[in-house]
Amino acid sequence: MNVSHLQLGISDAALMACSDGAYGEVELRASRKFVEPRLSAMVAAVHAEMVAGFPSGRLFLDSIEQAMAVTLVNGHAVRHRPVQLSRGGLGSARLRRIKELVHAKMENDLSLDEMAQSVGLSTAHFARMFRKSMGETPHQFVLRQKLERAKRMLRAPDARVLDVALACGFKTQQHFAQVFRDICGPSPTEYRQGFVGSEATGACETCSEAASRITRDSQDLPPNFGSVF
């Protein structure tokens, strides 16, 4: 019987950050039967990502690592001191810096660590503060920004779906189409056709209204109006 294995590693830095770096290490409780449904769901997500060829990029995997570290530390760590809970979110200056970084490097494989370093925070602390400020994870925020840019680009009459996908940081056109459809509803092609079609219909209606006004105006002119010029 063939049994497939998926080996995942969680860095010491991620575990220490989730426990506020208690004594420079994190000790997990020993367990003969380790069952954690949340970890199982995360492993399944990583496996699906691996099978698909890792289309979501580094930030997705960084976010999974942080979520796994939080789950392990909160539920299975031997604590040396209470975890210091952060009560506030990111300030406006830090949020502005993050947004600028995301837009500047949208085509690249942006990592969670790079986002955290740009505002001088550890990855775990940054992830908590970002979610508290924005109501979504860094990965969700970056994905939403990519789709907003994609929508703007798809509205251009000469837009090509492949060019839009690459410009918005998606590795393949297929992955871009899948994410766009899952979140926005229509496929990128359907969205583009619908937008361009509605613009064309609006332009035709405007031209028809203008022609009707010209016709009505010409009917109101005196019979000898043309002889004046």
Beta strands, then each sheet from edge to edge (+ up, - down):
strand 1: 27-28
strand 2: 77-78
sheet 1: 1+ 2-
end
